[in-house]
Structure formats: structure tokens, C-alpha cells
Amino acid sequence: MSQQQIKGQRVRVLIVDDSATARVALRGALGCDPSIEIVGEVQRAESVLAMVERLRPDLVTMDLYLGAHSGVDVAREIMQTLPTPIIMVTGGDPRHPTLVYDALRAGVMEVAGKPPSPHHADYEHSRQALARTVRTLARVPVIARRSARYPGARESTDTSAPKWSRPSALPSRHRVRSDATRRPTPRLMVLGASTGGPPVLCQILRGVPRGTAVPIVLVQHLATGFTDGFARWMEAQTGLSAVVVRERTRLEGGRIHIAGEERHLQVTSQMYVEPDEGPAVNFHRPAIDVLFRSAARHFAGDVLAVLCTGLGADGAEGMRALFDAGARTIAQSLESCAVASMPRRALQLGAVKRCLAPEEIAAELRSLA
């Protein structure tokens, strides 16, 4: 049964974790949702692929470690042979804070924190959020990953050029106009991403030339506890300096300024960014819309904005504000997204000047010297 056919039926989930306690907790957190069915549990890494082949679940939840084995390696094997949506449900590892981002490069669609104890005040909120993610991602089609040409993209077994690399492959209703004339170098770059975002942001920002005077500010939706690891991973992968903004911070050219946990990130002048504790926007805090709107207020058309893969609509309204202010607005091409909801909504609002694959966006950024 295809993932499109499960609409209206229960989502069949396979739990993979070497801890019996964790498996019981996940079964309790997900099993009480009437739209989710736990079809099996696996403890040993060596048994995972056979169980996926036998049960054909709609989605797999997997821990970062499976005894002496890495959940990243198991996820990579699944995506190469029996492509299935995978959510890494883990507490992370302070010894290897960037390992979860290797999982995303391997094809994992999302990383989520393990739910707290049922007696914890945040348990019900966390349980519902995890169940909502499971229900949504189970319905996202995935394709076998046979190579590493593009970290983060869903790759076809076709050895010809992937569709997302050809601008002509964009459906006519999604073609957008490019700027009629070459614009001056922007004074600020802002990016937003959600599901599937870290590998895409990494590839895009590798295009930023060293020594650029343009500050970079981004919001990536992440589970609590993974932001510091994300910043370190971005530094290692892009060669750019990265900082998690936890207080009023001066903008620096060539530095990645990253939204912290449970706080929005706003541009407050042409020189500073700072966190904001306002309410969630589009169910998110930090929200991409908050960043994009603040950039439109303070930089108007002197902004290059990029909206990447993700669930929901966060960033679309903010991109419209930037578009109206004259900014250069780029959406990740729908074909290259793990989940295309956010860029699609921006396109529907008429907020996008260019729609490009990640490697094409990286090429655009090479002009920021």
C-alpha cells in the first residue's frame, strides 16, 4: 500500500530502540492516538531491515544508538534499500552533539526529543507534537537514496540528472520571474527552514564566499536540546562562524546568527539581532515569519531571503513582507524539498522572485563577495 493510500487509515509505526523502557514509553505516547497503530518493536540493529521488509510500516521511529551500532547507519541502509519515512527519536549525545545531523544527511526526515515522563507538566504537549509529526511525515513519499550528490535531497535510482537540477522541470504554475537586472549585494541574508532543513542550509551556505560582509541570520525549527549541536555542525560543514543568539548581539559579516530555543529571533536595527519571548507564531517559537518581518522593517529591499523545505506555512507571510519591501526572495524548488509545504505556500502568496534547487541557491550566494 502506498503512503498516499493510507489517508483516512491508521498510520502503521515500527519502533526501533534498544531500551525496553524507551519502547514502552513510545508505545504509550503514540499508541493512545487513535490514528496511529504500533505494528512492531525492534531492539537489535541487525533485525531492523528484515522487520521493515516484513511489516512495511508507514513510518519508523529510531534511536540514535542501537547497542553498539549507530542508528544513523541503520537509517542509511533503510533509505538505500526500503525507503521509509524515519523519525530519529532521541535524547541526543553531549559527547557527539553533531551526530543527529549526520542522521538527517542519511535520510532521516526529522529529529525529535524523547517525551518526558507521563507525570511531567509538558508530557501531553510533547506527546501530541510527536504524534502530529508522525501522522504528517508518514504521508510524505520518500525515494531510495543511492548517492550523496546532494545531502538532504530525496534521490532517485535514475542515473540521469535529477529533476530538481533542471530549471525546466519546474511546473509552469510554479515558475516565477527572476530580477530583471542584477541587484546590488544585499546588506543582510535571512533563511528559514524546518523538516529536512539542516542538510539543505549546509549546502546553501557553503556557497557564501569567505570574507563576505553580509551577515547571515537563520531560523531552523529544532527539537529542544539540539540547537548548540546544530551550530557546531554548521561551522564544521560550512567553514563559517556560527553563534546561537541568546542576548542582544551585533551583526557580523560572514557569521551565521542562529535562533535559540523557545525564543523568536528578530532584527532590531541594521546593527543588532536579539531574542524575543513573544507567543508562538504558526505553532512555532522561534518562527521564521518573525525574523523575516523584522528584516523587512529594518532593511527593506537590502535583503536576500531564502525559504527552504518544511511542514506548514511558517515563513510565507514574512517572505511576502520582504517581497513587498523589494527584497530578493528565493524559495527552494519544490522537487528538492523533503517536505514542500512552506515554499509552496510562499509561492501561492506571490512572495517568491526565484525558485531554485539548493545548489543553484549556493551559486547565487557566490556573488556576495
N, C-alpha and C positions, 0 to 999 in steps of 0.2 A: 504494500500500500504506500503510495507516495505521500509526502508531507502535506501536499495540497489537499489530499483526500481526508486528512484527519480533522478538518474543520468540523466542529459540532460534535466530535467524539472526544473521549478521554485521551490525554497525552500520555503515552507509554514511556516511562522513565526507567533507566537502568542506573543503579547507584554503585559507584566504584570507590571503595575506601578500605584501607587495611585495618581500620579501627572499628570494632564491633559497636562501641559506644557512639561513634560518629554515624554509623549506618542507621542505628536505631533513631538517632536524633533527626537525621534527614528523612527517614521514613515517616516519623511523626510530623515533621514540618510540612512535607509535601503531600503525604497520604491523606491528610484531613481535607485537602482541597478536592471537591467533587469532580473537578475537570482533569485530575491527574491520577494515573494508575502506576504504582510501582510494580514493574514486571519482573524485577530480579535484583540481586545484590552480588557483588563480586569483591573478594578480599585480595586475591593474588593477581599480580600483574600478568602472569603467564596465562591466566584464564580469560582475560578481558576480551580479546579479539574473538575467541570462539563463542563467548556468550553474546557478543554483539551480532555475530553472524547467525546464531541460533534464534535469538529473540527479536532481532531487527527493531530495536527501540526507536522512538521518535527523538529521544534526547538522552545523553549520558551526562551524569554528574560525576566528577572525578577529583580526587585529592591530588595535591602536588607531589606527595610521596606515597609509594605503594611498597612498603617494606624497604628492601634495598634498591628498589627500582624507582625511576623517575616517572611521574605521571605525564611529563612533557613527552618523553619517548613513546609512551603508550598512546597518547593523543595523536602524535605524528603518524604512528602506524595505522591507527583507525582511519585518519584522514587520507592516507595513501591507498588503503585497500577497501574500506567500507565507510565512505564518508557519511558522517552522522553529526548533527549539532552536539557540541560538547561545552559544558559549563564547568570551569575549574572552581570547585567549592573548597576553599582552603583558608587556613589562618595565616598563610604566608610563612616565611622563614627569615628571621632577622639576620641569620648568617649569610643568606643569599637573597637579598631583597629584590634583585632584578630577575629572578628565575621565573616569576609569573609572566613576565613579558616575553620570555622565550616561549612560553606556552602559547601566547597569542600569535607569535610568528609561526608556530607549528600548526595552527588552525583552530585552536580553541576560540570560541566566539565571545566568551565573557568570563571574567574572574569575579567571583562573589565571596564575601566573607561567610564563615560558618555561622549559623544562627546561634544566638546566646541561649542560655538555659531558659526553659519554659517559664521559670519564675522571674526572669528578668523583665524590667519595665518595657524594654524595647523588643521583646520577643515577637509579639504579634505583628508589629510593623515590619520587622526583619523577615518573618515567615511569609507574610503577604507579598513583600517585594521579591523574594526569591521565587515564590510560586508564579508571580506575574512574569518574571523573566523567563522561567521555564516554559510557560504557556506560549509566550511570544516567539522565543527562539526555536522552539520545536517545529514551528511552521515556516522557518526560513530555509529555502533549498540550499544545499551545500554540494560542492563538486570536488572530485578527487584532486588532491594536490600532488603533482608529480615532480615539481622542480621548485627552485627558490628564486625564479626570475623576479618576482615581486612579492616581498614579505607582506602578508596580510590579505592579498587578493585570493579569491576562490579560483583555482586554476583548473583548466580543462585538460583532458588527456590528449586533446588535439595538439599536434606538434607545430602547427602553423601559428602565426601571430595571434595572440589572444584578442578577443573582440574589443576589450576595453582599451587596447593600444591604438585602435584606429578611430580617429575622429569621425569618419563617415559612418561608423557603426551606431552613432547616437541616433535614436528615433527622431524623426523630423519635429515632433511636438516638443522635444527637449533641446533642440538646437537653439542656441542663444547667440546674440550678437557679440562680437568682440569690440574692443575700443577702436574707434576709427583712426586714432592717431596714437603714437607712443606716448604714454604718460610719464611725467617726471617720477623719479624714485620716491616712493611713499615715505612718510616720516614714522609710520607705525605699521606693524603687521600683527593681525589678530587671527587666531584659529580656534575652531571648536570641533569636538569630536565626541562620540560616545561608543557604542558597541563596535568592536573591531578597529578602534581608532589608533591605539599606540603604534602598531607597526606602520600604519599609513602616515601618521605625523612624523615618525622617524624618517621615512623615505623622503617625504616632502622637505623636511628641514635639512636634510643632507645637501640640498641644493643651495642653501644660503652661503654665499661666499664669505670666507674668513675676512675679518676686518670691516664688515658692513657696519654702518652707523645706525641701521634700522633696529629698534627694539622689537622683541617678539613677545607677545602675550597670548597665553592659551588656556582654555578650559577643556579638560578631558574628564568625562564622568568616570569616577573610580569608586570602588568599594572602600569603606573606611579602613585605614591602615596600610594602603598601598601607594600613597602619594609620594613619600620620600623615595621609595624604591623606583618609582616612575621617573623622578627627576634624575636619579643616578644613572638609570638606564638610558635616558635621553642624552645625557652628557657623553656616556661611553659610545653610543651609537652614532651621534651626530658630530661630535667634536666641539660642540658649542657649550658654553657655560649655562647652567640651569639653576634656578632658585625657586623654592616654594615660598610664595608671598604670604607671610603671617602678620605683617605690620606694614605701615606706610613705607613704600620702597621706591627709590629713584629709578627711573627707566634707564637702562644701559643698552647701547647699541650692540647687536650681536649676542645678547643674552636672552635666554628663554625664561620668561616670568610665568610661573605655573600657579594656578588657583589651588589653595589649600583645601582641607577637608571641612565640609559643613559651613563654608563661607563663600559668598559670591566674591568675584574679583572685578573691581572697577578701575577704569582710568579716571583719575580725579583732576588731572590737569595735563598739560603737554609735557610734564616732567615726572609725574608720580602715578603709581598704582597702589591700591590698598584694598584689604579685605572688607567685606560688608556682611553684617549678620542679619540682613533682612530676610523675610519669609521666602520659602521655596517658590520658584517660578517654573512652570511646566513640570512640576513634581521634582525639580532638581535644585540642589544647592551644593556646589556652585552651578549657576545656569549660564549658558552661552549667551542667551539674549541680554542678560545684564551687562556682560562685557561688551558685546557689540554695540548696544545702545550708548554706553558711556563713551566708546571710541568715536561714535558719530557725533556726540555732543562736543567733544574737545578737539577732534582732529578733522571733522567734516570729510572732505574728499581726499585728504592726505593719508589714506589708509588702504592697505591691501588686506582683504578679509577672505579667509578660506573656511568653508563649512564642509566637514567630512562625514563619513559613514556614521550612522547611529539610528536608534529607535526614537520614535516620537517626532516632535516638531521643534525642539529647542534649537534656537539659533536662527530660525527662519524669519521671525518678526524683526529681530535685531539686524539681520542682513538686509532686510527691506529698508530699515532706517539708514543703514550705511549706503545702500544703493541710492536712496533719495538725496543723500548728502553729497553724492558724486564720487564715492569710494570705488575702488576696483574690487568687485565681488566675484569670487570663484567658488563654484561648487564641485565637489568630487563627482566624477561621472558615475551615473547610477550603476553601470555594468561592473565597475570596480569596487563597489561598496559591499561590505559584509551584510549590512542592512541599510537600505537606501532611503528610509523614511525622512530623515532630516533634510538631505539635499533635495529630495523630491518636493517637499513642502516649500522650500525656498524657491524652487523653480515655479511652482504653482502660484506663488505670490508675485512673480515677476521681479524677483530680487537678485537675479544672477546675470552677470555680464559674460562670464565664460564658464563652461562646463568641461572639466579636464580630468584625465586619469592622473594618478599621483606622480608618475614620472614626468608628465607634462607640466604639472604644477611646479615640480622641482626645477625644471628647465626655466620656467618663468622667474623663479627666485634668483637664478644666477645673474639676473640683471640688476640686483640690488646692491652691487658693489658701490 
